[in-house]
Amino acid sequence: MDILKRLDTDHRNVTQLLEFLETQLARMQQIESADFGLMRDVMHYMTHYPDRVHHPLEDLVIQKLIEHDPSAQQLGEDILREHKDLARKSAALLEMLLQVTDGEMVPREEIEATGRDYAAFLRSHMEKEDERLFPLAERTLTNQDWHEIAKGIKHLADPVFGAVVQNQFRQLYQRIQ
Ligand SMILES: [Fe+2]
């Protein structure tokens, strides 16, 4: 398996979902036209796949990279910290959307501000990885490194973009097709 290709595919998929999320956030200006259930599903996905599978895989790449190239330490530490921040931000946004879909009152401005902050943060995070981390890893890591990284991966399938779409994500999957 080509790990960089997989990470790149994940980024494209996440970008597609972020665009969907941002469209829904923009719709919140017009009362009642945002689909909070689907926004919740997007964030369910983010907390299940990117936060639990994609980021840990990148963390393994970063560890290897720093072993080979100490000058990558700062970049690596920044990205590791951002993974922790993202997990916190995505859980907070999911929690907010769960409250909305459970019928609780959450101020629209709060959802919109939290959603936009999350989307902007994740976007610039992925850009940093695309532009700096992945090219550096491609230049630096050996076949043996990639082999060892592959052994450390959690083999969890992508519940939206993988071979089988999980039941709870069916509606979201159909919407973004
Ligand atoms: Fe990433």
Backbone and ligand atoms as CSV (ligand in chain L), in Angstrom:
chain,resi,resn,atom,element,x,y,z
A,1,MET,N,N,0.833,-1.204,0.000
A,1,MET,CA,C,0.000,0.000,0.000
A,1,MET,C,C,0.874,1.264,0.000
A,2,ASP,N,N,0.501,2.203,-0.825
A,2,ASP,CA,C,1.237,3.460,-0.854
A,2,ASP,C,C,0.627,4.401,0.192
A,3,ILE,N,N,1.358,4.591,1.289
A,3,ILE,CA,C,0.805,5.347,2.418
A,3,ILE,C,C,0.575,6.813,2.070
A,4,LEU,N,N,1.523,7.410,1.323
A,4,LEU,CA,C,1.336,8.825,0.971
A,4,LEU,C,C,0.118,9.011,0.081
A,5,LYS,N,N,-0.100,8.026,-0.788
A,5,LYS,CA,C,-1.271,8.110,-1.669
A,5,LYS,C,C,-2.553,8.034,-0.837
A,6,ARG,N,N,-2.522,7.143,0.161
A,6,ARG,CA,C,-3.691,7.016,1.029
A,6,ARG,C,C,-3.956,8.317,1.808
A,7,LEU,N,N,-2.872,8.911,2.338
A,7,LEU,CA,C,-3.030,10.164,3.098
A,7,LEU,C,C,-3.575,11.261,2.188
A,8,ASP,N,N,-3.081,11.277,0.955
A,8,ASP,CA,C,-3.533,12.279,-0.015
A,8,ASP,C,C,-5.017,12.081,-0.356
A,9,THR,N,N,-5.407,10.831,-0.547
A,9,THR,CA,C,-6.823,10.525,-0.819
A,9,THR,C,C,-7.695,10.966,0.356
A,10,ASP,N,N,-7.227,10.677,1.573
A,10,ASP,CA,C,-7.973,11.107,2.764
A,10,ASP,C,C,-8.177,12.629,2.745
A,11,HIS,N,N,-7.118,13.361,2.376
A,11,HIS,CA,C,-7.230,14.826,2.364
A,11,HIS,C,C,-8.275,15.291,1.363
A,12,ARG,N,N,-8.302,14.656,0.192
A,12,ARG,CA,C,-9.323,15.040,-0.800
A,12,ARG,C,C,-10.721,14.778,-0.266
A,13,ASN,N,N,-10.898,13.630,0.376
A,13,ASN,CA,C,-12.209,13.281,0.918
A,13,ASN,C,C,-12.635,14.270,2.007
A,14,VAL,N,N,-11.683,14.580,2.890
A,14,VAL,CA,C,-11.985,15.511,3.983
A,14,VAL,C,C,-12.311,16.899,3.407
A,15,THR,N,N,-11.574,17.298,2.368
A,15,THR,CA,C,-11.838,18.597,1.739
A,15,THR,C,C,-13.251,18.649,1.175
A,16,GLN,N,N,-13.682,17.547,0.575
A,16,GLN,CA,C,-15.040,17.487,0.032
A,16,GLN,C,C,-16.068,17.679,1.157
A,17,LEU,N,N,-15.826,17.031,2.291
A,17,LEU,CA,C,-16.754,17.163,3.419
A,17,LEU,C,C,-16.711,18.568,4.024
A,18,LEU,N,N,-15.507,19.175,4.026
A,18,LEU,CA,C,-15.408,20.544,4.561
A,18,LEU,C,C,-16.184,21.511,3.679
A,19,GLU,N,N,-16.122,21.298,2.369
A,19,GLU,CA,C,-16.887,22.163,1.459
A,19,GLU,C,C,-18.378,22.013,1.731
A,20,PHE,N,N,-18.799,20.778,1.959
A,20,PHE,CA,C,-20.215,20.529,2.271
A,20,PHE,C,C,-20.593,21.227,3.581
A,21,LEU,N,N,-19.731,21.069,4.596
A,21,LEU,CA,C,-19.985,21.684,5.900
A,21,LEU,C,C,-20.086,23.205,5.764
A,22,GLU,N,N,-19.164,23.794,4.998
A,22,GLU,CA,C,-19.162,25.253,4.838
A,22,GLU,C,C,-20.399,25.739,4.083
A,23,THR,N,N,-20.874,24.942,3.118
A,23,THR,CA,C,-22.104,25.306,2.407
A,23,THR,C,C,-23.268,25.343,3.391
A,24,GLN,N,N,-23.319,24.348,4.275
A,24,GLN,CA,C,-24.393,24.305,5.267
A,24,GLN,C,C,-24.273,25.473,6.246
A,25,LEU,N,N,-23.038,25.817,6.621
A,25,LEU,CA,C,-22.837,26.942,7.550
A,25,LEU,C,C,-23.316,28.240,6.904
A,26,ALA,N,N,-23.041,28.378,5.607
A,26,ALA,CA,C,-23.478,29.588,4.894
A,26,ALA,C,C,-25.001,29.643,4.844
A,27,ARG,N,N,-25.621,28.482,4.731
A,27,ARG,CA,C,-27.083,28.424,4.664
A,27,ARG,C,C,-27.750,28.791,5.975
A,28,MET,N,N,-26.979,28.738,7.053
A,28,MET,CA,C,-27.573,29.051,8.356
A,28,MET,C,C,-28.037,30.490,8.416
A,29,GLN,N,N,-27.504,31.329,7.522
A,29,GLN,CA,C,-27.960,32.729,7.455
A,29,GLN,C,C,-29.440,32.755,7.120
A,30,GLN,N,N,-29.851,31.795,6.267
A,30,GLN,CA,C,-31.271,31.713,5.910
A,30,GLN,C,C,-31.902,30.740,6.900
A,31,ILE,N,N,-32.806,31.236,7.689
A,31,ILE,CA,C,-33.409,30.450,8.762
A,31,ILE,C,C,-33.877,29.077,8.254
A,32,GLU,N,N,-33.504,28.040,9.016
A,32,GLU,CA,C,-34.032,26.680,8.806
A,32,GLU,C,C,-33.550,25.940,7.553
A,33,SER,N,N,-32.660,26.532,6.772
A,33,SER,CA,C,-32.330,25.788,5.564
A,33,SER,C,C,-31.065,24.935,5.695
A,34,ALA,N,N,-30.362,25.040,6.818
A,34,ALA,CA,C,-29.185,24.192,6.996
A,34,ALA,C,C,-29.637,22.809,7.467
A,35,ASP,N,N,-28.923,21.785,7.021
A,35,ASP,CA,C,-29.264,20.424,7.437
A,35,ASP,C,C,-28.352,20.017,8.606
A,36,PHE,N,N,-28.849,20.207,9.809
A,36,PHE,CA,C,-28.021,19.949,10.997
A,36,PHE,C,C,-27.709,18.463,11.167
A,37,GLY,N,N,-28.628,17.607,10.707
A,37,GLY,CA,C,-28.390,16.168,10.804
A,37,GLY,C,C,-27.186,15.757,9.970
A,38,LEU,N,N,-27.090,16.314,8.765
A,38,LEU,CA,C,-25.951,15.969,7.908
A,38,LEU,C,C,-24.660,16.618,8.416
A,39,MET,N,N,-24.783,17.815,8.977
A,39,MET,CA,C,-23.586,18.448,9.564
A,39,MET,C,C,-23.083,17.584,10.733
A,40,ARG,N,N,-24.015,17.071,11.501
A,40,ARG,CA,C,-23.652,16.171,12.609
A,40,ARG,C,C,-22.949,14.920,12.061
A,41,ASP,N,N,-23.471,14.391,10.945
A,41,ASP,CA,C,-22.855,13.200,10.349
A,41,ASP,C,C,-21.427,13.488,9.869
A,42,VAL,N,N,-21.233,14.684,9.287
A,42,VAL,CA,C,-19.878,15.064,8.858
A,42,VAL,C,C,-18.943,15.031,10.069
A,43,MET,N,N,-19.399,15.609,11.184
A,43,MET,CA,C,-18.524,15.673,12.349
A,43,MET,C,C,-18.381,14.312,13.041
A,44,HIS,N,N,-19.384,13.473,12.881
A,44,HIS,CA,C,-19.254,12.107,13.366
A,44,HIS,C,C,-18.121,11.412,12.600
A,45,TYR,N,N,-18.132,11.625,11.304
A,45,TYR,CA,C,-17.077,11.059,10.465
A,45,TYR,C,C,-15.707,11.603,10.900
A,46,MET,N,N,-15.615,12.923,11.054
A,46,MET,CA,C,-14.328,13.545,11.409
A,46,MET,C,C,-13.775,12.977,12.721
A,47,THR,N,N,-14.657,12.741,13.682
A,47,THR,CA,C,-14.175,12.224,14.966
A,47,THR,C,C,-13.892,10.720,14.892
A,48,HIS,N,N,-14.461,10.046,13.887
A,48,HIS,CA,C,-14.245,8.602,13.787
A,48,HIS,C,C,-13.098,8.202,12.872
A,49,TYR,N,N,-13.024,8.840,11.715
A,49,TYR,CA,C,-11.957,8.409,10.801
A,49,TYR,C,C,-10.707,9.311,10.823
A,50,PRO,N,N,-10.828,10.592,10.448
A,50,PRO,CA,C,-9.597,11.405,10.475
A,50,PRO,C,C,-8.930,11.447,11.859
A,51,ASP,N,N,-9.704,11.680,12.905
A,51,ASP,CA,C,-9.095,11.805,14.233
A,51,ASP,C,C,-8.540,10.480,14.753
A,52,ARG,N,N,-9.132,9.365,14.351
A,52,ARG,CA,C,-8.708,8.075,14.931
A,52,ARG,C,C,-7.816,7.232,14.040
A,53,VAL,N,N,-7.867,7.470,12.735
A,53,VAL,CA,C,-7.078,6.635,11.822
A,53,VAL,C,C,-6.058,7.468,11.028
A,54,HIS,N,N,-6.558,8.509,10.375
A,54,HIS,CA,C,-5.693,9.324,9.511
A,54,HIS,C,C,-4.598,10.043,10.322
A,55,HIS,N,N,-4.968,10.718,11.383
A,55,HIS,CA,C,-3.969,11.460,12.159
A,55,HIS,C,C,-2.957,10.543,12.843
A,56,PRO,N,N,-3.392,9.430,13.456
A,56,PRO,CA,C,-2.379,8.515,14.025
A,56,PRO,C,C,-1.393,7.991,12.973
A,57,LEU,N,N,-1.885,7.799,11.743
A,57,LEU,CA,C,-0.987,7.348,10.670
A,57,LEU,C,C,0.046,8.443,10.359
A,58,GLU,N,N,-0.414,9.677,10.278
A,58,GLU,CA,C,0.522,10.788,10.059
A,58,GLU,C,C,1.502,10.910,11.219
A,59,ASP,N,N,1.024,10.646,12.426
A,59,ASP,CA,C,1.915,10.730,13.587
A,59,ASP,C,C,3.076,9.737,13.451
A,60,LEU,N,N,2.794,8.551,12.909
A,60,LEU,CA,C,3.853,7.556,12.703
A,60,LEU,C,C,4.864,8.049,11.661
A,61,VAL,N,N,4.342,8.685,10.610
A,61,VAL,CA,C,5.221,9.235,9.561
A,61,VAL,C,C,6.131,10.302,10.180
A,62,ILE,N,N,5.551,11.148,11.034
A,62,ILE,CA,C,6.318,12.234,11.667
A,62,ILE,C,C,7.425,11.668,12.573
A,63,GLN,N,N,7.084,10.638,13.347
A,63,GLN,CA,C,8.098,10.019,14.225
A,63,GLN,C,C,9.298,9.540,13.418
A,64,LYS,N,N,9.015,8.845,12.330
A,64,LYS,CA,C,10.091,8.317,11.466
A,64,LYS,C,C,10.908,9.452,10.875
A,65,LEU,N,N,10.192,10.481,10.445
A,65,LEU,CA,C,10.853,11.609,9.798
A,65,LEU,C,C,11.834,12.280,10.755
A,66,ILE,N,N,11.400,12.479,12.001
A,66,ILE,CA,C,12.267,13.144,12.981
A,66,ILE,C,C,13.496,12.281,13.306
A,67,GLU,N,N,13.309,10.943,13.300
A,67,GLU,CA,C,14.451,10.049,13.533
A,67,GLU,C,C,15.535,10.267,12.473
A,68,HIS,N,N,15.098,10.482,11.227
A,68,HIS,CA,C,16.055,10.654,10.125
A,68,HIS,C,C,16.590,12.064,10.028
A,69,ASP,N,N,15.717,13.011,10.310
A,69,ASP,CA,C,16.043,14.397,10.016
A,69,ASP,C,C,15.611,15.291,11.180
A,70,PRO,N,N,16.548,15.550,12.127
A,70,PRO,CA,C,16.196,16.343,13.308
A,70,PRO,C,C,15.678,17.735,12.952
A,71,SER,N,N,16.010,18.227,11.751
A,71,SER,CA,C,15.526,19.564,11.388
A,71,SER,C,C,14.013,19.566,11.136
A,72,ALA,N,N,13.423,18.361,11.063
A,72,ALA,CA,C,11.973,18.271,10.865
A,72,ALA,C,C,11.210,18.336,12.195
A,73,GLN,N,N,11.984,18.443,13.292
A,73,GLN,CA,C,11.377,18.382,14.625
A,73,GLN,C,C,10.294,19.440,14.849
A,74,GLN,N,N,10.613,20.690,14.497
A,74,GLN,CA,C,9.657,21.772,14.754
A,74,GLN,C,C,8.355,21.565,13.972
A,75,LEU,N,N,8.515,21.296,12.671
A,75,LEU,CA,C,7.343,21.054,11.823
A,75,LEU,C,C,6.532,19.882,12.376
A,76,GLY,N,N,7.247,18.809,12.735
A,76,GLY,CA,C,6.578,17.611,13.239
A,76,GLY,C,C,5.806,17.895,14.515
A,77,GLU,N,N,6.451,18.622,15.434
A,77,GLU,CA,C,5.784,18.922,16.709
A,77,GLU,C,C,4.560,19.808,16.498
A,78,ASP,N,N,4.673,20.750,15.568
A,78,ASP,CA,C,3.522,21.626,15.274
A,78,ASP,C,C,2.339,20.791,14.788
A,79,ILE,N,N,2.624,19.857,13.886
A,79,ILE,CA,C,1.535,19.050,13.322
A,79,ILE,C,C,0.944,18.116,14.380
A,80,LEU,N,N,1.808,17.525,15.212
A,80,LEU,CA,C,1.303,16.655,16.287
A,80,LEU,C,C,0.373,17.435,17.220
A,81,ARG,N,N,0.776,18.668,17.521
A,81,ARG,CA,C,-0.046,19.499,18.419
A,81,ARG,C,C,-1.378,19.839,17.741
A,82,GLU,N,N,-1.305,20.129,16.445
A,82,GLU,CA,C,-2.542,20.457,15.718
A,82,GLU,C,C,-3.497,19.257,15.667
A,83,HIS,N,N,-2.947,18.054,15.598
A,83,HIS,CA,C,-3.821,16.864,15.627
A,83,HIS,C,C,-4.599,16.817,16.940
A,84,LYS,N,N,-3.925,17.159,18.035
A,84,LYS,CA,C,-4.619,17.180,19.344
A,84,LYS,C,C,-5.671,18.281,19.364
A,85,ASP,N,N,-5.302,19.457,18.837
A,85,ASP,CA,C,-6.259,20.580,18.801
A,85,ASP,C,C,-7.469,20.208,17.952
A,86,LEU,N,N,-7.207,19.540,16.812
A,86,LEU,CA,C,-8.305,19.169,15.908
A,86,LEU,C,C,-9.258,18.188,16.580
A,87,ALA,N,N,-8.701,17.233,17.325
A,87,ALA,CA,C,-9.552,16.249,18.003
A,87,ALA,C,C,-10.468,16.960,19.001
A,88,ARG,N,N,-9.912,17.960,19.688
A,88,ARG,CA,C,-10.705,18.733,20.655
A,88,ARG,C,C,-11.785,19.557,19.948
A,89,LYS,N,N,-11.377,20.222,18.879
A,89,LYS,CA,C,-12.318,21.085,18.144
A,89,LYS,C,C,-13.429,20.272,17.492
A,90,SER,N,N,-13.076,19.126,16.911
A,90,SER,CA,C,-14.106,18.342,16.219
A,90,SER,C,C,-15.085,17.749,17.234
A,91,ALA,N,N,-14.571,17.327,18.403
A,91,ALA,CA,C,-15.466,16.782,19.429
A,91,ALA,C,C,-16.420,17.862,19.934
A,92,ALA,N,N,-15.910,19.090,20.087
A,92,ALA,CA,C,-16.747,20.190,20.580
A,92,ALA,C,C,-17.848,20.529,19.568
A,93,LEU,N,N,-17.476,20.561,18.278
A,93,LEU,CA,C,-18.472,20.881,17.244
A,93,LEU,C,C,-19.506,19.760,17.127
A,94,LEU,N,N,-19.037,18.504,17.203
A,94,LEU,CA,C,-19.976,17.377,17.167
A,94,LEU,C,C,-20.969,17.476,18.322
A,95,GLU,N,N,-20.447,17.768,19.501
A,95,GLU,CA,C,-21.285,17.873,20.698
A,95,GLU,C,C,-22.374,18.941,20.502
A,96,MET,N,N,-21.964,20.064,19.942
A,96,MET,CA,C,-22.900,21.163,19.693
A,96,MET,C,C,-24.007,20.728,18.721
A,97,LEU,N,N,-23.597,20.024,17.654
A,97,LEU,CA,C,-24.578,19.589,16.638
A,97,LEU,C,C,-25.490,18.491,17.186
A,98,LEU,N,N,-24.937,17.650,18.088
A,98,LEU,CA,C,-25.779,16.628,18.719
A,98,LEU,C,C,-26.854,17.284,19.580
A,99,GLN,N,N,-26.474,18.382,20.246
A,99,GLN,CA,C,-27.457,19.113,21.056
A,99,GLN,C,C,-28.575,19.646,20.158
A,100,VAL,N,N,-28.180,20.205,19.010
A,100,VAL,CA,C,-29.186,20.765,18.086
A,100,VAL,C,C,-30.122,19.664,17.599
A,101,THR,N,N,-29.534,18.532,17.165
A,101,THR,CA,C,-30.400,17.480,16.614
A,101,THR,C,C,-31.197,16.773,17.717
A,102,ASP,N,N,-30.767,16.943,18.968
A,102,ASP,CA,C,-31.565,16.410,20.088
A,102,ASP,C,C,-32.645,17.402,20.526
A,103,GLY,N,N,-32.716,18.535,19.830
A,103,GLY,CA,C,-33.789,19.489,20.114
A,103,GLY,C,C,-33.454,20.563,21.125
A,104,GLU,N,N,-32.179,20.625,21.523
A,104,GLU,CA,C,-31.818,21.682,22.477
A,104,GLU,C,C,-31.541,22.980,21.733
A,105,MET,N,N,-31.642,24.079,22.444
A,105,MET,CA,C,-31.397,25.384,21.824
A,105,MET,C,C,-29.910,25.714,21.872
A,106,VAL,N,N,-29.319,25.914,20.719
A,106,VAL,CA,C,-27.926,26.371,20.663
A,106,VAL,C,C,-27.924,27.591,19.740
A,107,PRO,N,N,-27.336,28.712,20.191
A,107,PRO,CA,C,-27.350,29.917,19.347
A,107,PRO,C,C,-26.699,29.647,17.984
A,108,ARG,N,N,-27.373,30.083,16.925
A,108,ARG,CA,C,-26.852,29.887,15.570
A,108,ARG,C,C,-25.452,30.449,15.398
A,109,GLU,N,N,-25.237,31.658,15.991
A,109,GLU,CA,C,-23.929,32.318,15.806
A,109,GLU,C,C,-22.820,31.445,16.396
A,110,GLU,N,N,-23.170,30.738,17.469
A,110,GLU,CA,C,-22.167,29.910,18.134
A,110,GLU,C,C,-21.783,28.717,17.248
A,111,ILE,N,N,-22.790,28.095,16.641
A,111,ILE,CA,C,-22.525,26.962,15.751
A,111,ILE,C,C,-21.726,27.434,14.543
A,112,GLU,N,N,-22.157,28.568,13.994
A,112,GLU,CA,C,-21.504,29.063,12.790
A,112,GLU,C,C,-20.040,29.419,13.080
A,113,ALA,N,N,-19.804,30.122,14.187
A,113,ALA,CA,C,-18.435,30.533,14.518
A,113,ALA,C,C,-17.559,29.306,14.793
A,114,THR,N,N,-18.085,28.336,15.531
A,114,THR,CA,C,-17.312,27.133,15.861
A,114,THR,C,C,-17.037,26.325,14.597
A,115,GLY,N,N,-18.043,26.221,13.734
A,115,GLY,CA,C,-17.891,25.471,12.486
A,115,GLY,C,C,-16.875,26.115,11.555
A,116,ARG,N,N,-16.951,27.434,11.435
A,116,ARG,CA,C,-16.012,28.128,10.543
A,116,ARG,C,C,-14.586,28.059,11.068
A,117,ASP,N,N,-14.444,28.167,12.376
A,117,ASP,CA,C,-13.120,28.070,12.989
A,117,ASP,C,C,-12.527,26.677,12.724
A,118,TYR,N,N,-13.351,25.659,12.895
A,118,TYR,CA,C,-12.898,24.287,12.675
A,118,TYR,C,C,-12.474,24.074,11.221
A,119,ALA,N,N,-13.337,24.512,10.296
A,119,ALA,CA,C,-13.052,24.298,8.870
A,119,ALA,C,C,-11.766,25.017,8.449
A,120,ALA,N,N,-11.600,26.258,8.927
A,120,ALA,CA,C,-10.409,27.034,8.545
A,120,ALA,C,C,-9.152,26.388,9.129
A,121,PHE,N,N,-9.247,25.928,10.364
A,121,PHE,CA,C,-8.097,25.315,11.041
A,121,PHE,C,C,-7.684,24.024,10.327
A,122,LEU,N,N,-8.674,23.195,10.016
A,122,LEU,CA,C,-8.376,21.910,9.373
A,122,LEU,C,C,-7.806,22.115,7.962
A,123,ARG,N,N,-8.358,23.117,7.262
A,123,ARG,CA,C,-7.875,23.408,5.923
A,123,ARG,C,C,-6.401,23.833,5.943
A,124,SER,N,N,-6.051,24.753,6.827
A,124,SER,CA,C,-4.670,25.231,6.825
A,124,SER,C,C,-3.739,24.136,7.351
A,125,HIS,N,N,-4.266,23.285,8.219
A,125,HIS,CA,C,-3.484,22.142,8.706
A,125,HIS,C,C,-3.145,21.192,7.545
A,126,MET,N,N,-4.144,20.877,6.737
A,126,MET,CA,C,-3.904,19.952,5.611
A,126,MET,C,C,-2.960,20.578,4.582
A,127,GLU,N,N,-3.076,21.897,4.409
A,127,GLU,CA,C,-2.170,22.579,3.473
A,127,GLU,C,C,-0.723,22.439,3.927
A,128,LYS,N,N,-0.519,22.609,5.233
A,128,LYS,CA,C,0.831,22.484,5.793
A,128,LYS,C,C,1.377,21.075,5.525
A,129,GLU,N,N,0.529,20.078,5.694
A,129,GLU,CA,C,0.963,18.700,5.462
A,129,GLU,C,C,1.224,18.450,3.975
A,130,ASP,N,N,0.314,18.934,3.130
A,130,ASP,CA,C,0.473,18.729,1.680
A,130,ASP,C,C,1.748,19.398,1.165
A,131,GLU,N,N,1.981,20.625,1.665
A,131,GLU,CA,C,3.080,21.415,1.110
A,131,GLU,C,C,4.428,21.104,1.750
A,132,ARG,N,N,4.420,20.721,3.027
A,132,ARG,CA,C,5.706,20.551,3.720
A,132,ARG,C,C,5.952,19.120,4.203
A,133,LEU,N,N,4.976,18.562,4.936
A,133,LEU,CA,C,5.229,17.242,5.531
A,133,LEU,C,C,5.352,16.126,4.492
A,134,PHE,N,N,4.371,16.035,3.599
A,134,PHE,CA,C,4.367,14.907,2.657
A,134,PHE,C,C,5.577,14.933,1.706
A,135,PRO,N,N,5.900,16.114,1.119
A,135,PRO,CA,C,7.085,16.110,0.245
A,135,PRO,C,C,8.367,15.741,0.989
A,136,LEU,N,N,8.490,16.227,2.236
A,136,LEU,CA,C,9.685,15.909,3.030
A,136,LEU,C,C,9.739,14.411,3.333
A,137,ALA,N,N,8.593,13.838,3.684
A,137,ALA,CA,C,8.539,12.395,3.977
A,137,ALA,C,C,8.886,11.595,2.727
A,138,GLU,N,N,8.385,12.045,1.606
A,138,GLU,CA,C,8.644,11.330,0.353
A,138,GLU,C,C,10.139,11.330,0.017
A,139,ARG,N,N,10.793,12.458,0.288
A,139,ARG,CA,C,12.225,12.565,-0.006
A,139,ARG,C,C,13.064,11.797,0.998
A,140,THR,N,N,12.605,11.723,2.237
A,140,THR,CA,C,13.468,11.261,3.324
A,140,THR,C,C,13.295,9.782,3.693
A,141,LEU,N,N,12.064,9.310,3.722
A,141,LEU,CA,C,11.829,7.970,4.267
A,141,LEU,C,C,12.164,6.866,3.257
A,142,THR,N,N,12.656,5.752,3.803
A,142,THR,CA,C,13.066,4.621,2.974
A,142,THR,C,C,11.924,3.598,2.873
A,143,ASN,N,N,12.102,2.637,1.991
A,143,ASN,CA,C,11.102,1.567,1.862
A,143,ASN,C,C,10.897,0.852,3.186
A,144,GLN,N,N,12.020,0.652,3.888
A,144,GLN,CA,C,11.959,-0.004,5.197
A,144,GLN,C,C,11.092,0.809,6.165
A,145,ASP,N,N,11.262,2.137,6.156
A,145,ASP,CA,C,10.443,3.010,7.016
A,145,ASP,C,C,8.961,2.844,6.700
A,146,TRP,N,N,8.637,2.899,5.416
A,146,TRP,CA,C,7.222,2.797,5.014
A,146,TRP,C,C,6.645,1.445,5.424
A,147,HIS,N,N,7.494,0.435,5.310
A,147,HIS,CA,C,7.084,-0.909,5.705
A,147,HIS,C,C,6.744,-0.936,7.206
A,148,GLU,N,N,7.620,-0.338,8.007
A,148,GLU,CA,C,7.399,-0.311,9.456
A,148,GLU,C,C,6.169,0.520,9.814
A,149,ILE,N,N,5.980,1.636,9.095
A,149,ILE,CA,C,4.793,2.471,9.344
A,149,ILE,C,C,3.535,1.657,9.036
A,150,ALA,N,N,3.566,0.938,7.922
A,150,ALA,CA,C,2.395,0.140,7.514
A,150,ALA,C,C,2.041,-0.897,8.579
A,151,LYS,N,N,3.086,-1.432,9.235
A,151,LYS,CA,C,2.832,-2.436,10.281
A,151,LYS,C,C,2.157,-1.824,11.500
A,152,GLY,N,N,2.404,-0.522,11.710
A,152,GLY,CA,C,1.855,0.135,12.904
A,152,GLY,C,C,0.459,0.701,12.705
A,153,ILE,N,N,-0.051,0.624,11.474
A,153,ILE,CA,C,-1.351,1.231,11.166
A,153,ILE,C,C,-2.499,0.464,11.782
A,154,LYS,N,N,-3.491,1.240,12.239
A,154,LYS,CA,C,-4.751,0.614,12.623
A,154,LYS,C,C,-5.534,0.385,11.338
A,155,HIS,N,N,-5.905,-0.856,11.090
A,155,HIS,CA,C,-6.587,-1.140,9.831
A,155,HIS,C,C,-8.093,-0.955,9.928
A,156,LEU,N,N,-8.492,0.283,10.116
A,156,LEU,CA,C,-9.914,0.571,10.160
A,156,LEU,C,C,-10.339,1.154,8.825
A,157,ALA,N,N,-11.409,0.618,8.287
A,157,ALA,CA,C,-11.868,1.092,6.987
A,157,ALA,C,C,-12.503,2.467,7.115
A,158,ASP,N,N,-12.430,3.231,6.041
A,158,ASP,CA,C,-13.088,4.529,5.988
A,158,ASP,C,C,-14.595,4.293,5.872
A,159,PRO,N,N,-15.386,4.780,6.845
A,159,PRO,CA,C,-16.822,4.440,6.871
A,159,PRO,C,C,-17.668,5.191,5.844
A,160,VAL,N,N,-17.096,6.202,5.174
A,160,VAL,CA,C,-17.844,6.930,4.144
A,160,VAL,C,C,-17.260,6.671,2.759
A,161,PHE,N,N,-15.939,6.807,2.623
A,161,PHE,CA,C,-15.303,6.713,1.314
A,161,PHE,C,C,-14.687,5.340,1.065
A,162,GLY,N,N,-14.810,4.425,2.034
A,162,GLY,CA,C,-14.252,3.083,1.871
A,162,GLY,C,C,-15.153,2.196,1.018
A,163,ALA,N,N,-14.797,0.913,0.954
A,163,ALA,CA,C,-15.526,-0.018,0.087
A,163,ALA,C,C,-16.982,-0.186,0.539
A,164,VAL,N,N,-17.182,-0.124,1.854
A,164,VAL,CA,C,-18.543,-0.277,2.384
A,164,VAL,C,C,-18.931,0.988,3.138
A,165,VAL,N,N,-20.066,1.562,2.758
A,165,VAL,CA,C,-20.541,2.762,3.457
A,165,VAL,C,C,-21.332,2.315,4.683
A,166,GLN,N,N,-20.864,2.747,5.858
A,166,GLN,CA,C,-21.564,2.361,7.090
A,166,GLN,C,C,-22.974,2.957,7.114
A,167,ASN,N,N,-23.893,2.177,7.641
A,167,ASN,CA,C,-25.302,2.575,7.690
A,167,ASN,C,C,-25.550,4.005,8.118
A,168,GLN,N,N,-24.903,4.397,9.220
A,168,GLN,CA,C,-25.183,5.729,9.767
A,168,GLN,C,C,-24.708,6.846,8.835
A,169,PHE,N,N,-23.875,6.505,7.838
A,169,PHE,CA,C,-23.368,7.534,6.927
A,169,PHE,C,C,-24.007,7.478,5.533
A,170,ARG,N,N,-24.995,6.609,5.341
A,170,ARG,CA,C,-25.625,6.450,4.025
A,170,ARG,C,C,-26.150,7.758,3.435
A,171,GLN,N,N,-26.891,8.479,4.283
A,171,GLN,CA,C,-27.522,9.709,3.804
A,171,GLN,C,C,-26.470,10.742,3.392
A,172,LEU,N,N,-25.442,10.854,4.224
A,172,LEU,CA,C,-24.362,11.793,3.924
A,172,LEU,C,C,-23.678,11.398,2.622
A,173,TYR,N,N,-23.409,10.113,2.487
A,173,TYR,CA,C,-22.734,9.595,1.292
A,173,TYR,C,C,-23.534,9.958,0.038
A,174,GLN,N,N,-24.847,9.744,0.119
A,174,GLN,CA,C,-25.692,10.048,-1.055
A,174,GLN,C,C,-25.682,11.533,-1.379
A,175,ARG,N,N,-25.657,12.362,-0.332
A,175,ARG,CA,C,-25.681,13.807,-0.558
A,175,ARG,C,C,-24.414,14.318,-1.236
A,176,ILE,N,N,-23.293,13.722,-0.901
A,176,ILE,CA,C,-22.037,14.258,-1.451
A,176,ILE,C,C,-21.629,13.585,-2.752
A,177,GLN,N,N,-22.417,12.594,-3.203
A,177,GLN,CA,C,-22.083,11.950,-4.478
A,177,GLN,C,C,-22.311,12.884,-5.646
L,1,LIG,FE,FE,-3.630,14.942,7.261
